[in-house]
Each structure stands twice: as structure tokens, then as C-alpha cells.
Amino acid sequence: MEIEGDGAPGAEVFRLHEGRYELATAAKAGETLTLTQPFPVSFDPAILTGRRRRS
């Protein structure tokens, strides 16, 4: 997964297909990125740039 830095945060997910990487899915802040492989996951890329809590 690659996190883009310009403008609203976004995420791109690539998969290896026949020896080359190809874009599998992408989403920007406010959209839901959903994957089923290698395991199911869904999230809004905006959460990746939120404040971190200190413990």
C-alpha cells in the first residue's frame, strides 16, 4: 500500500500479477478502501493521518 501526500490523503494498493505490479484498488479521504485478499479489510484513508495517542 502507498500513502499519497499531496492534497487529501489517499491509499493505493497494488498486486503482483504475472510478474508485474498492477493497481488493485485506490481510495481518497472520505471514500472506503476495501480489500478481500489476503484478508478482508475496509477503511477510510483519512484515518491514516489522524493524531496519534501517546501512552
C-alpha distance matrix in Angstrom:
0.0 3.8 6.7 9.8 13.1 15.9 17.6 16.1 12.7 10.1 6.5 5.5 4.5 6.6 9.3 12.2 15.4 18.7 17.5 15.2 11.6 11.7 9.9 10.0 9.7 9.3 11.2 12.9 14.8 17.5 15.7 14.3 11.0 12.2 11.2 14.0 12.8 12.7 13.9 14.5 12.7 13.1 12.7 13.4 10.9 14.2 14.4 11.8 14.4 17.4 20.1 19.9 23.1 25.1 26.9
3.8 0.0 3.8 6.3 9.6 12.5 14.6 13.7 10.4 8.3 5.6 5.3 6.6 8.5 11.8 14.4 17.4 20.6 19.0 16.3 12.7 12.6 10.7 11.8 11.1 9.5 11.0 11.8 13.7 16.9 15.7 15.2 12.4 14.5 14.2 17.4 16.4 16.5 17.6 17.8 15.6 15.4 14.1 13.8 10.6 13.4 14.2 11.3 13.0 16.5 19.1 19.4 22.8 24.8 27.1
6.7 3.8 0.0 3.8 6.5 9.7 11.4 10.4 7.0 5.8 4.7 6.8 9.2 11.8 15.3 18.1 21.0 24.2 22.8 19.9 16.3 15.8 13.3 14.3 12.6 10.0 10.1 9.7 11.0 14.5 14.1 14.2 12.2 15.0 15.5 19.0 18.6 18.8 19.3 19.0 16.2 15.2 13.1 12.0 8.3 10.3 11.5 8.5 9.6 13.2 15.9 16.7 20.3 22.5 25.2
9.8 6.3 3.8 0.0 3.8 6.2 8.4 8.3 6.0 5.4 6.2 7.9 11.2 13.5 17.2 19.9 22.4 25.5 24.1 20.9 17.4 16.5 13.9 15.5 13.6 10.5 10.3 9.0 10.6 14.3 14.3 15.3 13.8 17.0 18.0 21.6 21.5 22.0 22.5 21.9 19.1 17.6 15.3 13.4 9.8 11.1 13.2 10.8 10.7 14.5 17.2 18.7 22.4 24.7 27.6
13.1 9.6 6.5 3.8 0.0 3.8 6.5 7.5 6.1 7.7 9.5 11.7 15.0 17.2 20.9 23.5 26.1 29.1 27.5 24.2 20.9 20.2 17.7 19.3 17.2 13.9 13.1 10.9 11.5 15.3 16.1 17.6 16.7 20.1 21.3 25.0 24.9 25.3 25.6 25.0 21.9 20.2 17.4 15.1 11.4 11.4 13.7 11.2 9.9 13.5 15.8 17.7 21.4 23.5 26.7
15.9 12.5 9.7 6.2 3.8 0.0 3.8 6.5 7.2 8.8 11.5 13.4 17.0 19.1 22.9 25.5 27.7 30.6 29.3 25.8 22.5 21.4 18.7 20.6 18.3 14.8 13.7 11.0 11.7 15.2 16.3 18.5 18.0 21.6 23.2 27.0 27.2 27.9 28.2 27.3 24.2 22.1 19.3 16.5 13.2 12.8 15.7 14.0 12.4 15.6 18.1 20.4 24.1 26.3 29.7
17.6 14.6 11.4 8.4 6.5 3.8 0.0 3.8 6.4 8.7 12.2 14.6 18.3 20.8 24.6 27.5 29.6 32.7 31.6 28.1 24.7 23.2 20.1 21.5 18.7 15.0 13.0 9.6 9.6 12.7 14.4 17.1 17.4 21.1 23.3 27.1 27.9 28.8 28.7 27.2 24.0 21.4 18.4 15.1 12.4 11.3 14.6 13.8 12.0 14.6 17.3 20.1 23.7 26.3 29.7
16.1 13.7 10.4 8.3 7.5 6.5 3.8 0.0 3.8 6.4 10.2 13.1 16.6 19.6 23.3 26.5 28.6 31.9 31.2 27.8 24.2 22.5 19.2 19.9 16.7 13.0 10.3 6.7 5.9 9.1 10.9 13.6 14.3 18.1 20.5 24.3 25.4 26.4 25.9 24.2 20.8 18.0 14.9 11.4 9.0 7.8 11.4 11.2 9.8 12.2 15.4 18.2 21.6 24.5 27.8
12.7 10.4 7.0 6.0 6.1 7.2 6.4 3.8 0.0 3.8 7.1 10.4 13.7 16.9 20.4 23.7 26.1 29.5 28.6 25.4 21.7 20.3 17.1 17.6 14.7 11.1 8.8 5.9 5.5 9.2 10.4 12.1 12.0 15.7 17.8 21.6 22.4 23.1 22.7 21.2 17.9 15.5 12.3 9.4 6.2 5.8 9.0 8.0 7.3 10.4 13.7 16.0 19.5 22.4 25.4
10.1 8.3 5.8 5.4 7.7 8.8 8.7 6.4 3.8 0.0 3.8 6.9 10.3 13.5 17.0 20.3 22.5 26.0 25.3 22.2 18.5 16.8 13.5 13.9 10.9 7.4 5.6 4.0 5.8 9.2 8.9 10.1 9.2 12.8 14.7 18.5 19.2 20.2 20.1 18.7 15.6 13.4 10.9 8.5 5.4 7.3 10.1 8.9 9.8 12.9 16.3 18.1 21.6 24.5 27.2
6.5 5.6 4.7 6.2 9.5 11.5 12.2 10.2 7.1 3.8 0.0 3.8 6.7 10.0 13.5 16.8 19.2 22.8 22.1 19.2 15.4 14.0 10.8 11.0 8.5 5.6 5.6 6.5 8.6 11.5 10.2 10.0 7.8 10.8 11.8 15.5 15.8 16.7 16.9 15.9 13.2 11.7 10.0 9.0 6.0 9.2 10.9 9.2 11.2 14.3 17.6 18.7 22.0 24.7 27.1
5.5 5.3 6.8 7.9 11.7 13.4 14.6 13.1 10.4 6.9 3.8 0.0 3.8 6.6 10.2 13.5 15.7 19.1 18.6 15.5 11.8 10.2 7.1 7.7 6.0 4.4 6.8 8.8 11.8 14.3 12.2 11.7 8.7 10.9 11.1 14.5 14.3 15.3 16.2 15.8 13.8 12.9 12.2 11.9 9.6 12.9 14.5 12.7 14.8 18.0 21.2 22.0 25.4 27.9 30.1
4.5 6.6 9.2 11.2 15.0 17.0 18.3 16.6 13.7 10.3 6.7 3.8 0.0 3.8 6.8 10.4 12.7 16.4 16.0 13.4 9.7 8.5 6.0 5.6 5.4 6.2 9.2 11.9 14.6 16.7 14.2 12.7 9.1 9.9 8.8 11.7 10.9 11.8 13.2 13.3 12.0 12.2 12.5 13.3 11.6 15.3 16.1 14.3 17.0 19.9 23.0 23.2 26.3 28.7 30.5
6.6 8.5 11.8 13.5 17.2 19.1 20.8 19.6 16.9 13.5 10.0 6.6 3.8 0.0 3.8 6.9 9.3 12.8 12.2 9.6 6.0 5.3 4.4 5.1 7.2 8.9 12.4 15.2 18.1 20.3 17.6 16.2 12.5 12.7 10.9 13.0 11.3 12.0 14.4 15.2 14.7 15.4 16.2 17.0 15.3 18.9 19.8 17.7 20.3 23.4 26.3 26.4 29.5 31.6 33.3
9.3 11.8 15.3 17.2 20.9 22.9 24.6 23.3 20.4 17.0 13.5 10.2 6.8 3.8 0.0 3.8 6.2 9.8 9.8 8.1 5.4 5.5 6.5 5.9 9.2 11.8 15.3 18.5 21.3 23.1 20.2 18.3 14.5 13.8 11.1 12.1 9.6 10.2 13.3 14.7 15.2 16.6 18.1 19.6 18.3 22.0 22.5 20.6 23.4 26.3 29.1 28.9 31.7 33.8 35.2
12.2 14.4 18.1 19.9 23.5 25.5 27.5 26.5 23.7 20.3 16.8 13.5 10.4 6.9 3.8 0.0 3.8 6.7 6.1 5.4 4.4 6.5 9.0 9.2 12.7 15.4 19.0 22.0 24.9 26.8 23.9 22.1 18.3 17.4 14.5 14.9 12.0 12.1 15.6 17.6 18.5 20.2 21.7 23.3 21.8 25.5 25.9 23.8 26.5 29.5 32.2 31.7 34.5 36.3 37.6
15.4 17.4 21.0 22.4 26.1 27.7 29.6 28.6 26.1 22.5 19.2 15.7 12.7 9.3 6.2 3.8 0.0 3.8 5.5 5.4 6.0 6.8 9.8 9.9 13.7 16.8 20.5 23.7 26.9 28.5 25.3 23.5 19.9 18.8 15.9 15.9 13.3 14.0 17.4 19.2 20.4 22.0 23.9 25.4 24.2 28.0 28.6 26.7 29.5 32.5 35.3 35.0 37.9 39.8 41.1
18.7 20.6 24.2 25.5 29.1 30.6 32.7 31.9 29.5 26.0 22.8 19.1 16.4 12.8 9.8 6.7 3.8 0.0 3.8 5.7 8.3 9.6 13.1 13.6 17.4 20.3 24.1 27.3 30.5 32.2 29.0 27.3 23.7 22.5 19.7 19.3 16.6 17.0 20.7 22.6 24.1 25.8 27.6 29.1 27.9 31.6 32.3 30.3 32.9 36.0 38.7 38.4 41.2 43.0 44.2
17.5 19.0 22.8 24.1 27.5 29.3 31.6 31.2 28.6 25.3 22.1 18.6 16.0 12.2 9.8 6.1 5.5 3.8 0.0 3.8 7.0 9.7 13.3 14.4 18.0 20.5 24.3 27.1 30.3 32.3 29.5 27.9 24.2 23.4 20.5 20.6 17.6 17.6 21.3 23.5 24.6 26.3 27.8 29.1 27.5 31.1 31.6 29.3 31.7 34.9 37.5 37.0 39.9 41.4 42.7
15.2 16.3 19.9 20.9 24.2 25.8 28.1 27.8 25.4 22.2 19.2 15.5 13.4 9.6 8.1 5.4 5.4 5.7 3.8 0.0 3.8 6.4 10.1 11.9 15.4 17.5 21.3 24.0 27.2 29.4 26.7 25.4 21.8 21.5 19.1 19.8 17.2 17.5 21.0 22.7 23.3 24.5 25.7 26.6 24.8 28.3 29.2 26.8 29.1 32.4 35.1 34.9 38.0 39.7 41.3
11.6 12.7 16.3 17.4 20.9 22.5 24.7 24.2 21.7 18.5 15.4 11.8 9.7 6.0 5.4 4.4 6.0 8.3 7.0 3.8 0.0 3.8 6.9 8.9 12.1 14.0 17.7 20.3 23.5 25.8 23.1 21.9 18.3 18.3 16.1 17.3 15.0 15.4 18.6 20.0 20.2 21.2 22.1 22.9 21.0 24.5 25.5 23.1 25.4 28.7 31.5 31.4 34.5 36.4 38.1
11.7 12.6 15.8 16.5 20.2 21.4 23.2 22.5 20.3 16.8 14.0 10.2 8.5 5.3 5.5 6.5 6.8 9.6 9.7 6.4 3.8 0.0 3.8 6.2 9.3 11.4 15.2 18.0 21.5 23.4 20.5 19.5 16.1 16.2 14.5 16.0 14.4 15.5 18.3 19.1 19.1 19.6 20.6 21.1 19.6 23.1 24.4 22.5 24.8 28.0 31.1 31.4 34.6 36.7 38.6
9.9 10.7 13.3 13.9 17.7 18.7 20.1 19.2 17.1 13.5 10.8 7.1 6.0 4.4 6.5 9.0 9.8 13.1 13.3 10.1 6.9 3.8 0.0 3.8 5.8 7.7 11.4 14.4 17.8 19.7 16.8 16.0 12.7 13.3 12.2 14.4 13.6 15.1 17.2 17.3 16.8 16.7 17.4 17.7 16.2 19.7 21.2 19.6 21.9 25.0 28.2 28.8 32.0 34.5 36.4
10.0 11.8 14.3 15.5 19.3 20.6 21.5 19.9 17.6 13.9 11.0 7.7 5.6 5.1 5.9 9.2 9.9 13.6 14.4 11.9 8.9 6.2 3.8 0.0 3.8 7.2 10.8 14.3 17.4 18.7 15.5 13.9 10.6 10.2 8.8 10.8 10.3 12.2 14.0 13.9 13.7 13.9 15.2 16.2 15.4 19.1 20.3 19.1 21.8 24.6 27.9 28.3 31.3 33.9 35.6
9.7 11.1 12.6 13.6 17.2 18.3 18.7 16.7 14.7 10.9 8.5 6.0 5.4 7.2 9.2 12.7 13.7 17.4 18.0 15.4 12.1 9.3 5.8 3.8 0.0 3.8 7.1 10.7 13.9 15.0 11.7 10.4 7.3 7.9 7.9 10.9 11.5 13.5 14.4 13.3 12.4 11.5 12.4 12.8 12.3 15.8 17.3 16.6 19.2 21.8 25.3 26.0 29.1 31.9 33.8
9.3 9.5 10.0 10.5 13.9 14.8 15.0 13.0 11.1 7.4 5.6 4.4 6.2 8.9 11.8 15.4 16.8 20.3 20.5 17.5 14.0 11.4 7.7 7.2 3.8 0.0 3.8 7.1 10.5 12.0 9.2 8.9 6.4 8.7 10.0 13.5 14.3 16.1 16.5 15.1 13.2 11.6 11.2 10.6 9.5 12.8 14.8 14.1 16.2 19.0 22.5 23.7 26.9 29.8 32.0
11.2 11.0 10.1 10.3 13.1 13.7 13.0 10.3 8.8 5.6 5.6 6.8 9.2 12.4 15.3 19.0 20.5 24.1 24.3 21.3 17.7 15.2 11.4 10.8 7.1 3.8 0.0 3.8 6.9 8.2 5.7 6.3 5.3 8.7 11.2 14.9 16.3 18.0 17.7 15.7 13.2 10.6 9.3 7.6 6.9 9.7 12.2 12.2 14.1 16.4 20.1 21.7 24.8 28.0 30.3
12.9 11.8 9.7 9.0 10.9 11.0 9.6 6.7 5.9 4.0 6.5 8.8 11.9 15.2 18.5 22.0 23.7 27.3 27.1 24.0 20.3 18.0 14.4 14.3 10.7 7.1 3.8 0.0 3.8 6.2 5.6 7.8 8.1 11.9 14.5 18.3 19.7 21.2 20.7 18.6 15.6 12.7 10.4 7.5 6.1 7.5 10.8 11.1 11.9 14.3 18.0 20.1 23.3 26.5 29.2
14.8 13.7 11.0 10.6 11.5 11.7 9.6 5.9 5.5 5.8 8.6 11.8 14.6 18.1 21.3 24.9 26.9 30.5 30.3 27.2 23.5 21.5 17.8 17.4 13.9 10.5 6.9 3.8 0.0 3.8 5.5 8.0 9.4 13.1 16.1 19.8 21.5 22.7 21.7 19.4 16.0 12.8 9.7 6.0 5.1 4.6 8.2 9.4 9.8 11.4 15.1 17.5 20.6 24.0 26.7
17.5 16.9 14.5 14.3 15.3 15.2 12.7 9.1 9.2 9.2 11.5 14.3 16.7 20.3 23.1 26.8 28.5 32.2 32.3 29.4 25.8 23.4 19.7 18.7 15.0 12.0 8.2 6.2 3.8 0.0 3.8 6.8 9.6 12.9 16.4 19.7 22.0 23.6 22.0 19.2 16.0 12.3 9.5 6.0 7.4 6.7 9.6 11.9 12.5 13.2 16.8 19.3 21.9 25.5 28.0
15.7 15.7 14.1 14.3 16.1 16.3 14.4 10.9 10.4 8.9 10.2 12.2 14.2 17.6 20.2 23.9 25.3 29.0 29.5 26.7 23.1 20.5 16.8 15.5 11.7 9.2 5.7 5.6 5.5 3.8 0.0 3.8 6.5 9.6 13.2 16.5 18.9 20.7 19.4 16.5 13.6 10.0 8.2 5.6 7.4 8.6 11.0 12.8 14.3 15.4 19.2 21.2 23.8 27.3 29.6
14.3 15.2 14.2 15.3 17.6 18.5 17.1 13.6 12.1 10.1 10.0 11.7 12.7 16.2 18.3 22.1 23.5 27.3 27.9 25.4 21.9 19.5 16.0 13.9 10.4 8.9 6.3 7.8 8.0 6.8 3.8 0.0 3.8 6.2 9.9 13.0 15.6 17.4 15.8 12.8 10.0 6.4 5.3 4.7 7.4 9.5 10.7 12.4 14.8 15.8 19.4 20.8 23.3 26.7 28.6
11.0 12.4 12.2 13.8 16.7 18.0 17.4 14.3 12.0 9.2 7.8 8.7 9.1 12.5 14.5 18.3 19.9 23.7 24.2 21.8 18.3 16.1 12.7 10.6 7.3 6.4 5.3 8.1 9.4 9.6 6.5 3.8 0.0 3.8 6.8 10.4 12.5 14.2 13.1 10.7 8.1 5.4 5.4 6.1 7.2 10.5 11.4 12.0 14.9 16.5 20.1 21.0 23.6 26.8 28.6
12.2 14.5 15.0 17.0 20.1 21.6 21.1 18.1 15.7 12.8 10.8 10.9 9.9 12.7 13.8 17.4 18.8 22.5 23.4 21.5 18.3 16.2 13.3 10.2 7.9 8.7 8.7 11.9 13.1 12.9 9.6 6.2 3.8 0.0 3.8 6.9 9.6 11.6 10.2 7.5 5.8 4.3 6.8 9.0 10.6 13.8 14.0 14.6 17.9 19.2 22.6 23.0 25.3 28.4 29.8
11.2 14.2 15.5 18.0 21.3 23.2 23.3 20.5 17.8 14.7 11.8 11.1 8.8 10.9 11.1 14.5 15.9 19.7 20.5 19.1 16.1 14.5 12.2 8.8 7.9 10.0 11.2 14.5 16.1 16.4 13.2 9.9 6.8 3.8 0.0 3.8 5.8 7.9 7.1 5.4 5.3 6.4 9.3 11.9 12.8 16.4 16.2 16.1 19.6 21.2 24.3 24.2 26.5 29.3 30.4
14.0 17.4 19.0 21.6 25.0 27.0 27.1 24.3 21.6 18.5 15.5 14.5 11.7 13.0 12.1 14.9 15.9 19.3 20.6 19.8 17.3 16.0 14.4 10.8 10.9 13.5 14.9 18.3 19.8 19.7 16.5 13.0 10.4 6.9 3.8 0.0 3.8 6.3 5.3 4.1 6.6 8.8 12.2 15.3 16.5 19.9 19.4 19.3 23.0 24.3 27.3 26.9 28.9 31.5 32.2
12.8 16.4 18.6 21.5 24.9 27.2 27.9 25.4 22.4 19.2 15.8 14.3 10.9 11.3 9.6 12.0 13.3 16.6 17.6 17.2 15.0 14.4 13.6 10.3 11.5 14.3 16.3 19.7 21.5 22.0 18.9 15.6 12.5 9.6 5.8 3.8 0.0 3.0 4.5 6.1 8.5 11.3 14.3 17.3 17.7 21.3 20.7 19.9 23.6 25.3 28.0 27.3 29.4 31.7 32.3
12.7 16.5 18.8 22.0 25.3 27.9 28.8 26.4 23.1 20.2 16.7 15.3 11.8 12.0 10.2 12.1 14.0 17.0 17.6 17.5 15.4 15.5 15.1 12.2 13.5 16.1 18.0 21.2 22.7 23.6 20.7 17.4 14.2 11.6 7.9 6.3 3.0 0.0 3.8 7.0 9.2 12.5 15.3 18.4 18.5 22.1 21.0 19.9 23.6 25.2 27.7 26.6 28.5 30.5 30.9
13.9 17.6 19.3 22.5 25.6 28.2 28.7 25.9 22.7 20.1 16.9 16.2 13.2 14.4 13.3 15.6 17.4 20.7 21.3 21.0 18.6 18.3 17.2 14.0 14.4 16.5 17.7 20.7 21.7 22.0 19.4 15.8 13.1 10.2 7.1 5.3 4.5 3.8 0.0 3.8 6.5 10.1 13.1 16.7 17.4 20.7 19.2 18.8 22.5 23.7 26.1 25.0 26.6 28.8 29.0
14.5 17.8 19.0 21.9 25.0 27.3 27.2 24.2 21.2 18.7 15.9 15.8 13.3 15.2 14.7 17.6 19.2 22.6 23.5 22.7 20.0 19.1 17.3 13.9 13.3 15.1 15.7 18.6 19.4 19.2 16.5 12.8 10.7 7.5 5.4 4.1 6.1 7.0 3.8 0.0 3.8 7.1 10.5 14.1 15.6 18.7 17.4 17.6 21.4 22.2 24.8 24.2 25.8 28.4 28.8
12.7 15.6 16.2 19.1 21.9 24.2 24.0 20.8 17.9 15.6 13.2 13.8 12.0 14.7 15.2 18.5 20.4 24.1 24.6 23.3 20.2 19.1 16.8 13.7 12.4 13.2 13.2 15.6 16.0 16.0 13.6 10.0 8.1 5.8 5.3 6.6 8.5 9.2 6.5 3.8 0.0 3.8 6.9 10.5 12.0 15.0 13.6 14.0 17.7 18.5 21.2 20.8 22.5 25.3 26.0
13.1 15.4 15.2 17.6 20.2 22.1 21.4 18.0 15.5 13.4 11.7 12.9 12.2 15.4 16.6 20.2 22.0 25.8 26.3 24.5 21.2 19.6 16.7 13.9 11.5 11.6 10.6 12.7 12.8 12.3 10.0 6.4 5.4 4.3 6.4 8.8 11.3 12.5 10.1 7.1 3.8 0.0 3.8 7.2 9.5 12.2 11.4 12.5 15.9 16.6 19.7 19.9 21.8 25.0 26.1
12.7 14.1 13.1 15.3 17.4 19.3 18.4 14.9 12.3 10.9 10.0 12.2 12.5 16.2 18.1 21.7 23.9 27.6 27.8 25.7 22.1 20.6 17.4 15.2 12.4 11.2 9.3 10.4 9.7 9.5 8.2 5.3 5.4 6.8 9.3 12.2 14.3 15.3 13.1 10.5 6.9 3.8 0.0 3.8 6.2 8.5 7.7 9.2 12.4 13.0 16.2 16.8 19.0 22.3 23.8
13.4 13.8 12.0 13.4 15.1 16.5 15.1 11.4 9.4 8.5 9.0 11.9 13.3 17.0 19.6 23.3 25.4 29.1 29.1 26.6 22.9 21.1 17.7 16.2 12.8 10.6 7.6 7.5 6.0 6.0 5.6 4.7 6.1 9.0 11.9 15.3 17.3 18.4 16.7 14.1 10.5 7.2 3.8 0.0 3.8 5.4 6.1 8.1 10.4 11.2 14.8 16.2 18.7 22.2 24.2
10.9 10.6 8.3 9.8 11.4 13.2 12.4 9.0 6.2 5.4 6.0 9.6 11.6 15.3 18.3 21.8 24.2 27.9 27.5 24.8 21.0 19.6 16.2 15.4 12.3 9.5 6.9 6.1 5.1 7.4 7.4 7.4 7.2 10.6 12.8 16.5 17.7 18.5 17.4 15.6 12.0 9.5 6.2 3.8 0.0 3.8 5.4 5.6 7.8 9.7 13.4 14.8 17.9 21.1 23.5
14.2 13.4 10.3 11.1 11.4 12.8 11.3 7.8 5.8 7.3 9.2 12.9 15.3 18.9 22.0 25.5 28.0 31.6 31.1 28.3 24.5 23.1 19.7 19.1 15.8 12.8 9.7 7.5 4.6 6.7 8.6 9.5 10.5 13.8 16.4 19.9 21.3 22.1 20.7 18.7 15.0 12.2 8.5 5.4 3.8 0.0 3.8 5.4 5.9 7.0 10.8 13.0 16.0 19.4 22.1
14.4 14.2 11.5 13.2 13.7 15.7 14.6 11.4 9.0 10.1 10.9 14.5 16.1 19.8 22.5 25.9 28.6 32.3 31.6 29.2 25.5 24.4 21.2 20.3 17.3 14.8 12.2 10.8 8.2 9.6 11.0 10.7 11.4 14.0 16.2 19.4 20.7 21.0 19.2 17.4 13.6 11.4 7.7 6.1 5.4 3.8 0.0 3.8 5.5 5.3 8.8 10.2 12.9 16.4 18.7
11.8 11.3 8.5 10.8 11.2 14.0 13.8 11.2 8.0 8.9 9.2 12.7 14.3 17.7 20.6 23.8 26.7 30.3 29.3 26.8 23.1 22.5 19.6 19.1 16.6 14.1 12.2 11.1 9.4 11.9 12.8 12.4 12.0 14.6 16.1 19.3 19.9 19.9 18.8 17.6 14.0 12.5 9.2 8.1 5.6 5.4 3.8 0.0 3.8 5.7 8.8 9.6 12.9 15.8 18.3
14.4 13.0 9.6 10.7 9.9 12.4 12.0 9.8 7.3 9.8 11.2 14.8 17.0 20.3 23.4 26.5 29.5 32.9 31.7 29.1 25.4 24.8 21.9 21.8 19.2 16.2 14.1 11.9 9.8 12.5 14.3 14.8 14.9 17.9 19.6 23.0 23.6 23.6 22.5 21.4 17.7 15.9 12.4 10.4 7.8 5.9 5.5 3.8 0.0 3.8 6.7 8.6 12.2 15.0 18.1
17.4 16.5 13.2 14.5 13.5 15.6 14.6 12.2 10.4 12.9 14.3 18.0 19.9 23.4 26.3 29.5 32.5 36.0 34.9 32.4 28.7 28.0 25.0 24.6 21.8 19.0 16.4 14.3 11.4 13.2 15.4 15.8 16.5 19.2 21.2 24.3 25.3 25.2 23.7 22.2 18.5 16.6 13.0 11.2 9.7 7.0 5.3 5.7 3.8 0.0 3.8 6.4 9.5 12.7 15.8
20.1 19.1 15.9 17.2 15.8 18.1 17.3 15.4 13.7 16.3 17.6 21.2 23.0 26.3 29.1 32.2 35.3 38.7 37.5 35.1 31.5 31.1 28.2 27.9 25.3 22.5 20.1 18.0 15.1 16.8 19.2 19.4 20.1 22.6 24.3 27.3 28.0 27.7 26.1 24.8 21.2 19.7 16.2 14.8 13.4 10.8 8.8 8.8 6.7 3.8 0.0 3.7 6.5 9.5 12.8
19.9 19.4 16.7 18.7 17.7 20.4 20.1 18.2 16.0 18.1 18.7 22.0 23.2 26.4 28.9 31.7 35.0 38.4 37.0 34.9 31.4 31.4 28.8 28.3 26.0 23.7 21.7 20.1 17.5 19.3 21.2 20.8 21.0 23.0 24.2 26.9 27.3 26.6 25.0 24.2 20.8 19.9 16.8 16.2 14.8 13.0 10.2 9.6 8.6 6.4 3.7 0.0 3.8 6.5 9.6
23.1 22.8 20.3 22.4 21.4 24.1 23.7 21.6 19.5 21.6 22.0 25.4 26.3 29.5 31.7 34.5 37.9 41.2 39.9 38.0 34.5 34.6 32.0 31.3 29.1 26.9 24.8 23.3 20.6 21.9 23.8 23.3 23.6 25.3 26.5 28.9 29.4 28.5 26.6 25.8 22.5 21.8 19.0 18.7 17.9 16.0 12.9 12.9 12.2 9.5 6.5 3.8 0.0 3.8 6.4
25.1 24.8 22.5 24.7 23.5 26.3 26.3 24.5 22.4 24.5 24.7 27.9 28.7 31.6 33.8 36.3 39.8 43.0 41.4 39.7 36.4 36.7 34.5 33.9 31.9 29.8 28.0 26.5 24.0 25.5 27.3 26.7 26.8 28.4 29.3 31.5 31.7 30.5 28.8 28.4 25.3 25.0 22.3 22.2 21.1 19.4 16.4 15.8 15.0 12.7 9.5 6.5 3.8 0.0 3.8
26.9 27.1 25.2 27.6 26.7 29.7 29.7 27.8 25.4 27.2 27.1 30.1 30.5 33.3 35.2 37.6 41.1 44.2 42.7 41.3 38.1 38.6 36.4 35.6 33.8 32.0 30.3 29.2 26.7 28.0 29.6 28.6 28.6 29.8 30.4 32.2 32.3 30.9 29.0 28.8 26.0 26.1 23.8 24.2 23.5 22.1 18.7 18.3 18.1 15.8 12.8 9.6 6.4 3.8 0.0
